[in-house]
Amino acid sequence: MTLLLILFSSFSGFAQTTITGIIRDKISRQPVPSVTVSFMEMKGAVVSNGEGQFKISTDKEIRGLRFSAVGYKPLHYRFTENTGHQLFIELEENSHQLEGVSIQAPKRPPYRNKNNPAVELIRKVIDNRDKNTARRDTNISFRQYEKLNLALNMATDKAHKSSLLRKFSFLLKTADTTKKSGRSLIPIFMQEKLSQFSQTMEHRNVKILDEKQSRIDQYLDEDGINEYLKRIYQHVDVYDHDIGLGSQKFLSPISSIAPEFYKYFIIDTLNQGSLKVVHLMFSPRSKQDMLFMGELFVPLDGHYAVQRVNLSVNKEINLNWVNDFQAEISYEQNAAGQYYIAKSVMAMDLGLFKGKASVFGEKTILTTDYQLRKKELILTDLHSLMPKSPLDTFKRPMQLSAMEKNAYNNIDSLKNSPKFKRMMGLGALVISGYLKEGPIDIGPVTSFYSFNHIEGKRFRIGGRTNEDFSDKVLLEGHVAYGMRDKTWKYAMAAAYSFKPSGLFRFPVSTFTLRHSYETQIPGQDLAFLEEDNFLLSFKRGINDKWMYNRKWSAEYFQETKDHLSFRIGYRNQELDPTGGLVFQPAAGGDPVKSLQLSEFTSEIRWAPHEQFYQGKRFRRPIKNPYPIFTLRASAGFKNFLGGDYNYQNISMNIYKRLYLSPFGYSDITLEGGMVLGKVPFPLLNIHRANQTYAYQLQAYNLMNFMEFMSDKYASANIDHAFNGIFLNKIPLLKKLQLREVASFKILYGGISSKNLPENNPDAYRFATDKQGIQSSFPLGKTPYMEGSIGISNIFKILRVDYVRRFNYLDNPHVAKWGIRARIHVDF
């Protein structure tokens, strides 16, 4: 028995293990960063992060750890049989050491890539990166289990005083106080999914075998929340050139240009049996850049592959909402010697203010049954590898923690709470703008009141059906009344889905009928039932040229799983000019009271790998690096259902987000189009202007309404976000976490001679102001140009631009410059 006790004691003191902990100042209790944590009596060390956290591992027997930092007394911590895997270390200040360092410390040599063994090793890793990643082999199959747990993160003392948590006392009973020192994690969300992946040269197939999620399904668009969470907790692979985190892209530490932006240090060489593994640390050359810091483990087996990587972010980078980020990724070799992700754990703490209440989330992905298939394997063989039906019970390859289990229980309890239902109803109204009343949503509230030059004060009430009414049928409409024009306006629509999944879930297949009688600014034909907005009522300059538009339309819309979509429709419009707009024939005579259009419309759109933020009654595209191509064509027919003109209108739009890590990203839009036929100016391309004080990305923000028209044009729009690469390096100013933005827009085009009023007596004279001065023009030989520079991320939600117009400054009533703002929420 004595021998057993001795052996047990020895095992407890010297066991192979991973030690984590937090280092704090003994007096101030603040975390101490940049502390060197090393093993006693052996090589191997790590450095604590900005929050004083550290993690150190070894496969050797250890007796204790040594902690040393400039300005603090060194501490030797010896393990005992009661030592756990989580340490809380307190360091004492050493003022004498600070004085000695400032006078006697030798100057540290500057970091260089040249003759640096760490960089030489990394360059070998980079050179072999593509052949080491398992993506090169396309004939594979594997299973993947993923789980995501979210918890409300609060200081433990404040959690017990929280008025919100006192209303739901059962939540506090499930709080985890051991995972983070001094913090309580209250589980609020849990999601699990088990999938089968298969891939051939031609196709990639993903089949969900089983999934489980804590859902409320009463007020929140939880499908939309799932897409948002996917955006935040993206797939992290160090073998990618860029690694996504929210809407930002971080340069991988083994990308081809990484040595120009990262610093590398060899910490130790570890023994894994007969294999030696080099342990490296890396950090940004500039700690304010949007780059990772962390550790790499590279086996010295001739492959120069990354076996394991730990990633974190510097607290000084300009990254919204993220208080902390940690990722641990382990790779394994397949039969061909290439590396695939066997397990990844990503932990992220999200909150508006550091140290306050936040949301802590941890996502784990586990890959099992990874098989490398023969080259001649075809897709049908891969389908045979999958279960023929979903699992009857959820079979987890790893057990849930107590906190993860409690997440399911907490949501079940909340769903039955009347207080929680009232809170969710109010929250849904604030977020969506609609008030849910049974099967009807009333709103949006932002459109109830607005004003303009023609209608004066405008009052509107509208609504739509929701999922309680039907998933396949949507009815919506509104009525509005203007106090100045004394005229009622209205709109109504009915949409039907041919798929049981509903009207908005990809891939969509719908048929829609619409009818409306509404006011419209020429050239500002927005989407149907575009919500009025009180703030957009405030406009600069003269805004008196409007039309009453009586419209009937029908449209069939179809999407394919390859993200190719088609629209085919017909619309009939009667346009009646009002205010300062007159349809005056060039040949003279009485003004034309109305213009009637009868046209067929079509659109082909291809958006490869497009993702959506999916809600119950809406969806929004999530921007990614893939281009989007949109081809539109319409044709008008004279004397068909009242049409006044024959014409054809064709346009092509190409959009792409270009990531330039670590220099931010650019949104690039190229567009061109033409109108074929002899038509008056309302049927030309009236280029979209903006006379509000809100900055609009796709409009010309210093162009007046109806200022420029064309029957052929080409345009380019570049909007670049620098992500704070300059401002984040300025002392004091960097604390505001502001970001630089810049844009440039150019429009080239013209009107052919047959459509100019002086050459075509059937055309209409261009618009004039009250003094009879022409205010609408064809583009000349010089393209219209404007640009802007601005600051975004003001209070994390606001972007403000100084906009400058470069030419056509002699046109009447134009502004040379202006200040514009927009709400913009981003990572």
Steps between C-alpha positions, in 0.01 A plus 500: 500500500784742586655432160168571329467828689851603397430413136170687509666803658774495239248476218305792643812715522666410169218398265509605139248780476391835364502787747293814447464802720462872555774731630403812694670783685486421873401855597289635211351162405544599135614237246873503420585449131833389346599279795744224404373168631764224485553153638732452794808286422417464128454701179167633383321829554194703401399864549173615660256691281347843554256360757776330699393157377744223413503136397805275503527133407766231495528125473775490764480474877497842664550624857389858467490825304705819504333840444710804409419847366667838487402698811392197703674263737555155344276230639574126520183298529545135606231241436348292776266207488208745537606725211226529239527580132381862548735733688443849640838671535570830677823692432657766719650816356877550519582870472876434529482270200326772299777746581768246412343418170469861396872567565685174435294290261676448165319618191303223337608443138229584246295212363604388151389227262852454365700221669203427725454122544134545592428685175700246298283224645180697432603556138534123461152461650368755250674332206338165592164640611295415191619143473454439873136606518244227444294725273719386211342156509139532390388138551433491873224430748473573871257573779499828686349577837469860611357662807461863597421617852425862589489637852435838655833611652471722810713584801392258771421772754291695245317191378334452839395867501368502143132600484466302177633178650295545817191474279624161382668362811535150350766638263734589786477148636657366180785755485853366453751690719804279433572557131593871537641647818260741668238457228171313484402332176124456471418257212240640258548319167610157380527362149627163375529354153632174356574498125638268237734661246596347168693649215601405149670690219165636381285532811497562874213357697399570860226297664376595846452179696359656813480837673371645821460856618351696787232709327239749609314517166256762623640845427860470382611420146711212625589384150645846451687474829649169384633663183641786702675256733646318200638833385662565838624148568640433155708206393857570614782331308857628524568354154270765347662824381239704688303395808154646546382646829162667462527738205877534538779296346820421690821408319600142582841465671603258223368695200748578225552860619476430874875549580465864393237563768572248777792436734596139580693352791606140571406422861594136538539164330270233642530124477198300384641150519772488238365814326623849582250785484604866486294734716484855354333818614388775264368851543426801276788732416259781586274404788220723367471313168210263433715189552512198729744410774558150627695174473586254223622141534694364200628137493850453359402209275585659165140607427527841671131492587313668783390235747334730751431873530371727774360837389406810694464871425674799652266711713630816327376414151197678362248217525144575607306307762779241554636518855694176463566240234678165533519213252675166528526287187650152477585331169544134413645331194291302256620194311672722242699684768299821470356686798132561580332662800430228756375733772456872547376695799417869457411712801383860465376760745273758336385819664455872450729597788793307639452377855122546483237237429579313178424178316758223520483234233697185436476302177652153467540310173607134499579302184463121506496211250726690259556281196704554188318344204623360174526738208241314296237532773184669368241701686242223520754285686545779754125517561502132584739573787239712674217381724177469303299681767571751776610369837218417736694635796782750507825304528772727630866411443580707811308565819334828588619700799260594779479856364411373153225278638363789703466711184226270374322504836520878538336570163219256579436688825512842332244399237247440774562832675237777441759766592737370234225498236424866568867591477538315170194673354647842581842397369351376172324836452824693551707277272256436213280809519188284490244434772374142493123463546409137441549416130563868409812715543419873514767740383765598437476767767767717329257557209201621701599863446722676245488815287596622152447794263198351320304327775595721789442305819450136405331244724511131423380175655593157368554140584572149381408145585744289700580130539192450721291580194699292249857402408413484129282809460589860576254791485619854564394855433455852628294814461640853527361851490671831425376814674617732220390311185184366671551166322479141621776259399506128545689183419413131521677177416445125517783246472479122480781249552510184290723338761392385847811661653338841459536830319845603617702185561760422235441381230187710445226434245220760511232678302403856600218738402526871586295813459575847631425868461787692653727801465845459350808708423614427141809281507430383854289193422579295810377155593127451543365601841832663586441634852468874541745637748447815701872584498515482118236774480773756564645592159732769370436729206193507276285187504180584313502267197287195576259261330190312600558140394205263450658158459387142436756220491539123504827313550628143518826449691705178509831418669714190446727326748797626297397858592378582151170688506247612239227764500235533232223756530266752351414849624268773388556854628324831460730792589339836579742794552442729795665790680776654291508210251334554160482266198527775236532373137802643317274596208293720731131484583328397820695299762443124504285410802625144536740247353403132487749212487431139416814290539629150559794464737764233562806449715774237527715510812791277594642526853733203560528394866255768610392493865201664662403641833173309501198629687140385515372774268820631342852409406813705440807394301822462700794649315781260418798495258302352210373720212133555419387541137160649414363537146170687457293557187160654437297572188212744459227450238296777347123450485523184716271554800533874455878527453619825336851398380711218361839470669752259652709560813802279577743527794779294657625530858805332654571523872795362695647545846879491475689421821848650522617372839629668706410821312123460526259424218337665199144471372518537121197548274519519121189573296400583146181526301316637199151594385407406142221694327372860470364593841438813712721571801285318765593174320874572490736390773453771761807446715438448866573814700479568870375825650464367855767543765546125529798357314380247241750250363338445159388860434685815399487698821561848351291450188155660494186303422451474122825691436654247255339263251633269228404227257842339530733506800780328692586556865744389769462529875779416746444522875801405714513436875850529650396349836694757702843415357606867531291645784573203723868601510437853632535528881181588689298504178537123470296455817194616307539208256409709200542370145583671174281465191532639150295476182515601137213497249517567128217506244549526124224508240285708272176536305494412132384769260164332429397541864599865539202737503649722230513200262180317596172694510333209685749525784436711811694811586748451781389610845550860613480682831244765593701767316500293180869407531573147376573264794528164317790420267657228289848400608767669290838376382630527856374236747332607821730435800471528875700362790495491876718444801352426835508349844298193592450308823401817688334362814530169307191582291554823304687591181555864401643600156629821351377475139654702216358553152779540242325636189180638343515768768329757276173311495228689690435432868793258548718466809877468466533308828292363782501299823303176494440234766359150519439232758753224446551211742800279434766292671 
